Amino acid sequence: MSSDHEVVSLFKEQVFPLSDKLTEMLNEHYSHQTERRGCGFTQATRVLAEFINFPRDVVEATDLKIFQDYDFKKLKKIVDQKSIYNLEIEDWHNLDHNSSIENFLKITKAEEFKDLVKQEVILQGSLRKLSQHAKLEESKIICSMLEDVILPKTVNETGLIEIQTLKEKPKVGSCPMAETFFLKIAHRSMLRQGSINIFVDEQNRPLLIEKMNMGDNHSCINLQPLIMNGVRLPIGSLFSADYDIEQIEDKVPNQEFKGFVIPYKSIQSFWFLRLTTLAVSPENRKRAFSTHFEQQVNNGLFSPDTTLLKQLNDVANSQLRALSLG
């Protein structure tokens, strides 16, 4: 019986093996189960951040680093020879949804170049369906994120709100205890000096909740799925924001706690840090986050085993209610 993580097995069997680094992390190698890293699963989402925080590159092969020794020369050959075969390719991502390639495969007789194109289309098509084959909640999440690195999505096709990325990584930590104050906030247990800001969408629905003066400032968790550089990010993702509160005019004081309700478009940019343990439902949290979750329990965090993102969402919503009541 394979001791591989479900995600590792699925990629190996149905798409292409993941990089050694991601494989080692998802398989929970002991070197990733440290006080600083939390667990391999958490660490794998930090590795994903290295892709998510940068726009998809239509020419370079950077995104293919999620795979183990993927041969980019084949893809490059397809792009380089597109004019010979009248193919309209602006980007090597999403080739399986490219109509000119679809037509080419239908009408072209068997030849080496056609086989090359077909292989890439089959691989991308398999990747697109992979999360449907995953049985575990946490596997579905990771498969979708990995899928979007190679097959980036758009606002139009997902209906998700897109957030902009900071130009460089902020000095905000993503240690395994970063959930500490968010768990307290979910249970309305705020530090006296602490405050929270609620970033809302155009319908005045909470998008993200940010904490201030409780651990690292400008650390926030999304309460609705978002999209960043073509990658769908599930609720419970940890971000850092960057803005100057003094420069924001259209902010409104919270109803209950210190802090403000702020339109998300007033915030310049965000940086994706990792998934929080809240991204996975309580019944699967221990399995998904293993030693990271144990560390939270052993350190006496506020109900890491039962707290729901809905509780954070309720806290966020209660800051807005009075606004609608006038």
Secondary structure as GFF3:
##gff-version 3
##sequence-region A 1 326
A	DSSP	alpha_helix	6	14	.	.	.	ID=ss1
A	DSSP	alpha_helix	20	26	.	.	.	ID=ss2
A	DSSP	three_ten_helix	30	32	.	.	.	ID=ss3
A	DSSP	alpha_helix	40	52	.	.	.	ID=ss4
A	DSSP	three_ten_helix	62	66	.	.	.	ID=ss5
A	DSSP	alpha_helix	72	80	.	.	.	ID=ss6
A	DSSP	three_ten_helix	95	97	.	.	.	ID=ss7
A	DSSP	alpha_helix	99	107	.	.	.	ID=ss8
A	DSSP	alpha_helix	112	133	.	.	.	ID=ss9
A	DSSP	alpha_helix	137	150	.	.	.	ID=ss10
A	DSSP	alpha_helix	155	158	.	.	.	ID=ss11
A	DSSP	beta_strand	161	162	.	.	.	ID=ss12
A	DSSP	alpha_helix	180	186	.	.	.	ID=ss13
A	DSSP	beta_strand	195	200	.	.	.	ID=ss14
A	DSSP	beta_strand	206	212	.	.	.	ID=ss15
A	DSSP	beta_strand	219	222	.	.	.	ID=ss16
A	DSSP	beta_strand	226	228	.	.	.	ID=ss17
A	DSSP	beta_strand	231	233	.	.	.	ID=ss18
A	DSSP	beta_strand	237	242	.	.	.	ID=ss19
A	DSSP	three_ten_helix	245	247	.	.	.	ID=ss20
A	DSSP	beta_strand	252	253	.	.	.	ID=ss21
A	DSSP	beta_strand	260	263	.	.	.	ID=ss22
A	DSSP	three_ten_helix	264	266	.	.	.	ID=ss23
A	DSSP	beta_strand	269	275	.	.	.	ID=ss24
A	DSSP	three_ten_helix	277	279	.	.	.	ID=ss25
A	DSSP	alpha_helix	282	298	.	.	.	ID=ss26
A	DSSP	alpha_helix	309	318	.	.	.	ID=ss27
A	DSSP	alpha_helix	321	325	.	.	.	ID=ss28
###
